Every structure is written in C-alpha cells, then in structure tokens.
Amino acid sequence: MVDDKVTKIDHRVGQLDQRVGQLYQQVGGVESDLDFIKGELALIRHNQVTREEFKFLETRVLRLEKQRR
C-alpha cells in the first residue's frame, strides 16, 4: 500500500520533471525571440527618429527658402 503510493508519487514527480523541462525549452526559445525583437525595435526607433529629424530639417530648409524670396 505504501509502496503503491510511493510509486505513484514517483511517477507524478517524473511527469512534472518532464513538463518543467519542456517549459524551460519554451522559455529559452521565447528569450531568444525577445532578444531578436528588441534589436529590431531599436532599429525601428532609430529610423523613426531619423525620419522625424529629416522632416524637421526639410521644413526648416523650406522656411529659409521662403525667407530668401
């Protein structure tokens, strides 16, 4: 009776160990995806700032050209 309970508990612990191993693998994949996304997001933000700066400079040039006329 006690042996049966211990066997069942051992089986459940084994199942839990397998599940935890699977979760660690999934988390590792998500972490690597997250690192990739962070890099892409940084590039997008940099490009957006560059675009906004370009628009600002373009507007400024247009104003200066109008003032010269």
Secondary structure, 3 states (H helix, E strand, C coil): CHHHHHHHHHHHHHHHHHHHHHHHHHHHHHHHHHHHHHHHHHHHHHHHHHHHHHHHHHHHHHHHHHHHC
